[in-house]
């Protein structure tokens, strides 16, 4: 996985070229689940997600997580 953070935005790329279809699906689900946990949002609200069967791109705003944590304190 490659990760880049620019401001509050996180860009993650997962390389899938050598993986079987079952493993690809599992990694796609894990990638979205990880972003959901970091933001405290449901998986269908974490941000943008793209897959071209070679790579998965996950983009989300970690500022949401910081705001949520701050509100709970």
N, C-alpha and C positions, 0 to 999 in steps of 0.2 A: 504494500500500500504506500502511495505517496500522498503526503498531506501538505497543504499550503494554507496558511492563515493570513488573510488580508483584512485588517480591521476586525470587525466582528464576523466576517464570513470565513467559513471553513470549506476548502475544496479538497476532496479525497478522490483518488483514482486507485481502483483495485484492478490488477492485471489478471485476466482469466484465460489467456490463450492456451495454457497447458492443462486446463481442468476439465473434468467431465461435466455434463449438463446438470447432474444432481448436485455436484459441489458448487457449480455456478449459482444455482438457485439458492442454496444455503448461504452463500456469501452475500448475495443480493439482499436476502432477508436480514442477515446479521448487520450489513452496512446501514440499512435503514433503521434497524432496531437500535444500533449504537448512536446514531444521530438523534433518534427520539429520546433516548435516555439523557443525552447531554443537554437537550433543549427542554426536557420536561413536557414535550408535546406528544400527541398521538402520532403514530407512524405515518398516517396519511397527511400530516401537517408539517413534517420536518423541513420541507424545502423541495428542491428540484432533484430529480434522479433520472439518469439516462443510462442505458445499457446498449452496447453494440455487439454483444456476444464476445468481444475481445476484452473490453474494459467496462467497469461500472464507474460512473461519475456521480458523486453525491455532493450537493452544495446546500449548506444551511447556515443560519445565522446564530452564532453562539451568544449573541447579545440577548436573545430571548431567555436563555438559561440564566444569565447574570441578572436580568431584570426580575425574573420569577424568584430566584433565590433571595434577592434583596427585599422583595415584597413580603416574603415569608418571615423575615427576621424581625 
